Amino acid sequence: MQHETQRKLLGYSVAKCFLLNLKIERVWQRQYAGHAEAKAEITDYIVGFYNCKRLNSPLSNLPPAVYERQMAAREPRFVSEITCPPLLTA
């Protein structure tokens, strides 16, 4: 139960950080004529810039879309392969 709570808190902090960056880099820098314009501008920012061009230090200074493609191309490894080396047979 404790791990689930920690995971939720981590997810909240990541979301809060993203939303703060969105506000600083886009929302607070512009005046919008209405809701439709704001929605279009923010969507363009997320899809066109944040996911594809903006470098993110937690992702090895790669944009999220590039990092995701690189991770998807890697051969999956099970945690047990990392933490438990194979047993040697004599």
PASEKOL-330464 format. One line per field, with one value per residue: x, y, z negated of N, C-alpha, C, CB in turn; residue in three letters. Coordinates in nm, 2 decimals. Glycine has a CB too. Example, Ala and Ser with C-alpha at 12.3 -4.5 7.8 and 13.67 -1.06 7.14 Angstrom:
BEGIN
npx	[1.32_1.28]
npy	[-0.57_-0.22]
npz	[-0.78_-0.71]
capx	[1.23_1.37]
capy	[-0.45_-0.11]
capz	[-0.78_-0.71]
cpx	[1.32_1.29]
cpy	[-0.33_0.00]
cpz	[-0.78_-0.79]
cbpx	[1.13_1.41]
cbpy	[-0.45_-0.06]
cbpz	[-0.90_-0.57]
type	[ALA_SER]
END
This chain:
BEGIN
npx	[0.08_0.20_0.39_0.22_0.10_0.32_0.39_0.17_0.20_0.44_0.36_0.18_0.35_0.51_0.31_0.24_0.47_0.50_0.26_0.32_0.55_0.42_0.25_0.43_0.59_0.41_0.12_0.12_0.25_0.10_-0.19_-0.51_-0.78_-1.01_-1.16_-1.14_-0.92_-0.71_-0.71_-0.63_-0.38_-0.24_-0.25_-0.11_0.14_0.20_0.19_0.35_0.58_0.66_0.65_0.81_1.03_1.13_1.39_1.44_1.58_1.55_1.52_1.75_1.83_1.67_1.39_1.06_0.92_1.13_1.29_1.10_1.07_1.33_1.35_1.15_1.26_1.46_1.58_1.37_1.43_1.41_1.35_1.47_1.68_1.86_1.90_1.95_2.21_2.27_2.27_2.56_2.65_2.80]
npy	[-0.12_0.12_0.17_0.21_0.45_0.62_0.60_0.73_0.99_1.06_1.06_1.27_1.48_1.49_1.56_1.81_1.96_1.96_2.10_2.35_2.43_2.45_2.66_2.87_2.88_2.91_2.97_3.20_3.38_3.48_3.64_3.54_3.52_3.38_3.07_2.87_2.95_2.95_2.68_2.56_2.68_2.58_2.31_2.29_2.37_2.16_1.93_2.00_2.13_2.07_1.78_1.71_1.87_2.01_1.99_1.76_1.73_1.50_1.30_1.23_1.46_1.47_1.52_1.42_1.25_1.15_1.02_0.82_0.67_0.57_0.41_0.23_0.09_-0.05_-0.37_-0.55_-0.59_-0.80_-0.73_-0.91_-1.00_-0.79_-0.75_-1.01_-1.20_-1.45_-1.80_-1.98_-2.29_-2.59]
npz	[0.00_-0.07_0.13_0.35_0.28_0.28_0.55_0.66_0.56_0.68_0.95_0.93_0.87_1.11_1.29_1.19_1.22_1.50_1.57_1.45_1.60_1.85_1.80_1.75_1.98_2.19_2.14_1.96_2.11_2.32_2.46_2.50_2.73_2.68_2.55_2.74_2.90_2.70_2.64_2.88_2.92_2.69_2.73_2.97_2.86_2.68_2.85_3.08_2.98_2.70_2.68_2.90_2.94_2.72_2.48_2.22_1.91_1.72_1.90_2.03_2.16_2.39_2.62_2.52_2.71_2.87_2.68_2.60_2.83_2.85_2.62_2.68_2.89_2.78_2.66_2.45_2.10_1.82_1.48_1.31_1.46_1.44_1.16_1.06_1.14_1.39_1.29_1.24_1.38_1.30]
capx	[0.00_0.28_0.45_0.12_0.08_0.44_0.38_0.07_0.26_0.54_0.28_0.12_0.46_0.55_0.21_0.24_0.59_0.46_0.16_0.39_0.63_0.32_0.20_0.54_0.64_0.31_0.00_0.14_0.32_0.01_-0.33_-0.60_-0.91_-1.11_-1.13_-1.10_-0.78_-0.63_-0.70_-0.55_-0.24_-0.18_-0.24_0.01_0.26_0.23_0.22_0.45_0.71_0.70_0.68_0.90_1.15_1.18_1.48_1.41_1.69_1.53_1.51_1.88_1.82_1.60_1.25_0.98_0.89_1.26_1.32_1.01_1.11_1.46_1.32_1.07_1.35_1.56_1.53_1.33_1.50_1.34_1.42_1.55_1.81_1.94_1.93_2.00_2.29_2.24_2.35_2.67_2.63_2.93]
capy	[0.00_0.24_0.19_0.26_0.59_0.69_0.61_0.83_1.11_1.09_1.10_1.41_1.58_1.51_1.64_1.95_2.02_1.98_2.21_2.48_2.46_2.49_2.80_2.96_2.89_2.93_3.04_3.34_3.47_3.51_3.68_3.46_3.58_3.30_2.94_2.79_2.99_2.90_2.53_2.53_2.72_2.49_2.18_2.31_2.37_2.03_1.83_2.04_2.17_2.00_1.64_1.68_1.96_2.06_1.90_1.73_1.67_1.37_1.21_1.24_1.58_1.44_1.54_1.30_1.16_1.08_0.93_0.71_0.59_0.50_0.31_0.13_0.02_-0.13_-0.50_-0.55_-0.67_-0.82_-0.68_-1.02_-1.01_-0.68_-0.77_-1.14_-1.25_-1.59_-1.89_-2.06_-2.43_-2.65]
capz	[0.00_-0.08_0.26_0.43_0.24_0.33_0.69_0.69_0.53_0.78_1.06_0.91_0.88_1.25_1.36_1.14_1.29_1.64_1.58_1.42_1.72_1.95_1.77_1.76_2.12_2.30_2.10_1.91_2.21_2.43_2.44_2.58_2.76_2.63_2.51_2.86_2.93_2.60_2.65_3.00_2.89_2.59_2.80_3.06_2.78_2.63_2.96_3.17_2.92_2.58_2.70_3.01_2.95_2.59_2.42_2.08_1.84_1.67_2.02_2.09_2.25_2.52_2.61_2.48_2.82_2.91_2.57_2.60_2.95_2.82_2.52_2.74_2.98_2.70_2.63_2.31_2.00_1.70_1.36_1.26_1.53_1.39_1.02_1.03_1.25_1.41_1.20_1.31_1.37_1.30]
cpx	[0.09_0.35_0.35_0.10_0.20_0.44_0.28_0.13_0.36_0.47_0.23_0.23_0.51_0.44_0.21_0.36_0.56_0.36_0.23_0.48_0.53_0.28_0.31_0.58_0.54_0.19_0.02_0.21_0.23_-0.12_-0.41_-0.73_-1.03_-1.07_-1.07_-0.95_-0.68_-0.60_-0.61_-0.41_-0.17_-0.16_-0.12_0.14_0.30_0.27_0.34_0.58_0.75_0.73_0.79_1.03_1.21_1.27_1.44_1.52_1.67_1.53_1.64_1.89_1.77_1.45_1.17_0.96_1.01_1.29_1.23_1.04_1.24_1.43_1.24_1.16_1.44_1.49_1.49_1.41_1.42_1.42_1.51_1.68_1.91_1.99_1.98_2.08_2.25_2.33_2.45_2.64_2.77_2.92]
cpy	[0.13_0.27_0.25_0.41_0.67_0.71_0.72_0.97_1.15_1.13_1.24_1.51_1.60_1.59_1.79_2.03_2.05_2.10_2.35_2.52_2.51_2.63_2.90_2.99_2.93_3.02_3.18_3.43_3.52_3.57_3.60_3.53_3.51_3.16_2.85_2.82_2.94_2.75_2.49_2.57_2.62_2.36_2.18_2.31_2.23_1.93_1.87_2.08_2.08_1.86_1.62_1.76_1.99_1.95_1.88_1.66_1.53_1.26_1.21_1.35_1.55_1.49_1.41_1.20_1.09_0.98_0.80_0.62_0.51_0.39_0.20_0.04_-0.08_-0.27_-0.50_-0.64_-0.68_-0.77_-0.79_-1.04_-0.90_-0.71_-0.90_-1.20_-1.40_-1.68_-1.97_-2.21_-2.50_-2.78]
cpz	[0.00_0.05_0.36_0.41_0.29_0.48_0.73_0.67_0.63_0.91_1.05_0.93_1.03_1.32_1.32_1.21_1.43_1.65_1.55_1.54_1.83_1.93_1.79_1.91_2.22_2.24_2.05_2.00_2.32_2.37_2.54_2.61_2.70_2.60_2.62_2.90_2.83_2.61_2.77_2.98_2.80_2.65_2.89_2.98_2.73_2.74_3.04_3.11_2.80_2.60_2.80_3.01_2.82_2.52_2.27_2.01_1.78_1.78_2.10_2.19_2.39_2.51_2.58_2.59_2.87_2.80_2.57_2.72_2.92_2.72_2.59_2.83_2.90_2.67_2.48_2.22_1.88_1.58_1.31_1.33_1.49_1.25_0.98_1.15_1.27_1.33_1.29_1.28_1.38_1.37]
cbpx	[-0.09_0.39_0.50_-0.02_0.07_0.57_0.33_-0.06_0.32_0.63_0.17_0.06_0.58_0.56_0.07_0.26_0.71_0.39_0.05_0.48_0.71_0.20_0.15_0.67_0.70_0.25_-0.07_0.22_0.43_-0.01_-0.35_-0.62_-0.93_-1.23_-1.25_-1.19_-0.77_-0.68_-0.84_-0.61_-0.23_-0.27_-0.37_0.00_0.24_0.11_0.10_0.40_0.69_0.59_0.55_0.83_1.12_1.07_1.63_1.28_1.74_1.40_1.39_1.92_1.96_1.61_1.20_0.85_0.83_1.37_1.31_0.86_1.13_1.56_1.24_0.96_1.43_1.59_1.64_1.18_1.64_1.30_1.32_1.47_1.78_1.87_1.81_1.88_2.44_2.26_2.25_2.81_2.53_2.98]
cbpy	[0.00_0.22_0.06_0.19_0.60_0.61_0.47_0.81_1.11_0.96_1.00_1.42_1.54_1.36_1.58_1.96_1.92_1.85_2.19_2.46_2.34_2.39_2.80_2.91_2.76_2.80_2.96_3.32_3.38_3.39_3.84_3.32_3.59_3.29_2.87_2.81_3.14_2.93_2.47_2.62_2.86_2.49_2.14_2.44_2.47_1.97_1.82_2.16_2.31_2.01_1.57_1.71_2.08_2.11_1.94_1.64_1.76_1.36_1.24_1.10_1.64_1.29_1.60_1.34_1.24_1.19_1.00_0.77_0.67_0.60_0.37_0.19_0.11_-0.07_-0.61_-0.59_-0.60_-0.97_-0.63_-1.15_-0.99_-0.55_-0.74_-1.23_-1.23_-1.63_-1.99_-2.02_-2.49_-2.68]
cbpz	[-0.12_-0.19_0.32_0.41_0.09_0.29_0.75_0.61_0.39_0.81_1.08_0.77_0.80_1.31_1.32_0.99_1.28_1.70_1.48_1.30_1.77_1.96_1.63_1.68_2.16_2.35_1.99_1.78_2.28_2.52_2.45_2.53_2.91_2.72_2.45_2.98_2.94_2.46_2.67_3.12_2.83_2.46_2.88_3.14_2.66_2.56_3.05_3.24_2.87_2.48_2.75_3.14_3.03_2.50_2.43_2.07_1.73_1.59_2.11_2.17_2.26_2.55_2.75_2.42_2.94_2.93_2.43_2.62_3.07_2.76_2.41_2.83_3.06_2.56_2.65_2.30_1.97_1.68_1.26_1.26_1.68_1.40_0.94_1.00_1.23_1.56_1.13_1.26_1.47_1.16]
type	[MET_GLN_HIS_GLU_THR_GLN_ARG_LYS_LEU_LEU_GLY_TYR_SER_VAL_ALA_LYS_CYS_PHE_LEU_LEU_ASN_LEU_LYS_ILE_GLU_ARG_VAL_TRP_GLN_ARG_GLN_TYR_ALA_GLY_HIS_ALA_GLU_ALA_LYS_ALA_GLU_ILE_THR_ASP_TYR_ILE_VAL_GLY_PHE_TYR_ASN_CYS_LYS_ARG_LEU_ASN_SER_PRO_LEU_SER_ASN_LEU_PRO_PRO_ALA_VAL_TYR_GLU_ARG_GLN_MET_ALA_ALA_ARG_GLU_PRO_ARG_PHE_VAL_SER_GLU_ILE_THR_CYS_PRO_PRO_LEU_LEU_THR_ALA]
END
